[in-house]
Amino acid sequence: MQKDEIYRFLDRLDRKYKAELEQISYEYSKKVLGEIGIVFYDMTTIYFESEDEDDLRKTGFSKDGKHQNPQIYLGLLVGMNGYPIGYEIFEGNIY
């Protein structure tokens, strides 16, 4: 399998299977933790070594000082001990 094929699969994974993936993560976290009584949500930026923007990758505020690079925001919801429950990806120019 080529690297580009993996990247294309990840795009399909997000569009087609995100809800199913989050449900599996939630059920696994619940099984490991017993119950989910506390959750944590964190946002981070991920920048790209490129100057080209697209519908998702946009220049904006960067915690890493990479204001000239397109970026995305990643929001991650986790339970205790960092077990993943869900995620969301946002355009890089949203505050």
MITORTOR-296598 format. One record per residue (C-alpha): residue in three letters; y, x, z. Coordinates in steps of 0.25 Angstrom, whole numbers, padded with zeros to 4 digits, always signed. Example, Ala and Ser with C-alpha at 12.3 -4.5 7.8 and 13.67 -1.06 7.14 Angstrom:
BEGIN
ALA-0018+0049+0031 SER-0004+0055+0029 
//
This chain:
BEGIN
MET+0000+0000+0000 GLN+0014+0005-0004 LYS+0026+0006+0005 ASP+0033-0004-0003 GLU+0022-0014-0002 ILE+0022-0013+0013 TYR+0037-0016+0013 ARG+0035-0028+0004 PHE+0024-0033+0013 LEU+0034-0032+0025 ASP+0044-0041+0017 ARG+0033-0052+0015 LEU+0029-0050+0029 ASP+0043-0054+0035 ARG+0045-0065+0025 LYS+0031-0072+0025 TYR+0024-0068+0038 LYS+0036-0066+0048 ALA+0033-0078+0056 GLU+0018-0076+0056 LEU+0020-0061+0061 GLU+0029-0065+0072 GLN+0019-0076+0077 ILE+0008-0065+0077 SER+0017-0056+0085 TYR+0021-0067+0094 GLU+0007-0071+0097 TYR+0003-0056+0099 SER+0014-0053+0108 LYS+0011-0066+0116 LYS-0004-0062+0117 VAL+0000-0048+0122 LEU+0011-0052+0132 GLY+0004-0065+0137 GLU+0017-0073+0135 ILE+0031-0070+0129 GLY+0041-0072+0140 ILE+0051-0062+0135 VAL+0056-0058+0122 PHE+0066-0047+0117 TYR+0074-0047+0104 ASP+0080-0035+0098 MET+0088-0032+0085 THR+0088-0019+0078 THR+0093-0014+0065 ILE+0085-0007+0055 TYR+0093+0001+0044 PHE+0088+0005+0030 GLU+0091+0019+0024 SER+0097+0012+0012 GLU+0110+0008+0007 ASP+0105-0005+0000 GLU+0107-0019+0007 ASP+0098-0031+0004 ASP+0097-0045+0010 LEU+0092-0040+0023 ARG+0096-0025+0024 LYS+0112-0025+0026 THR+0121-0015+0032 GLY+0127-0019+0045 PHE+0129-0014+0060 SER+0118-0004+0063 LYS+0114+0001+0077 ASP+0110+0014+0071 GLY+0123+0017+0064 LYS+0117+0014+0050 HIS+0128+0005+0046 GLN+0127+0009+0031 ASN+0112+0006+0030 PRO+0107-0008+0027 GLN+0099-0013+0039 ILE+0092-0025+0045 TYR+0091-0031+0059 LEU+0078-0033+0066 GLY+0076-0042+0077 LEU+0063-0041+0085 LEU+0058-0051+0096 VAL+0048-0045+0105 GLY+0041-0048+0118 MET+0038-0040+0130 ASN+0033-0025+0127 GLY+0039-0027+0113 TYR+0029-0036+0107 PRO+0035-0042+0094 ILE+0037-0057+0093 GLY+0047-0058+0081 TYR+0057-0051+0072 GLU+0068-0055+0063 ILE+0076-0046+0053 PHE+0090-0048+0050 GLU+0100-0043+0039 GLY+0107-0030+0043 ASN+0121-0035+0043 ILE+0119-0046+0054 TYR+0124-0043+0068 
//
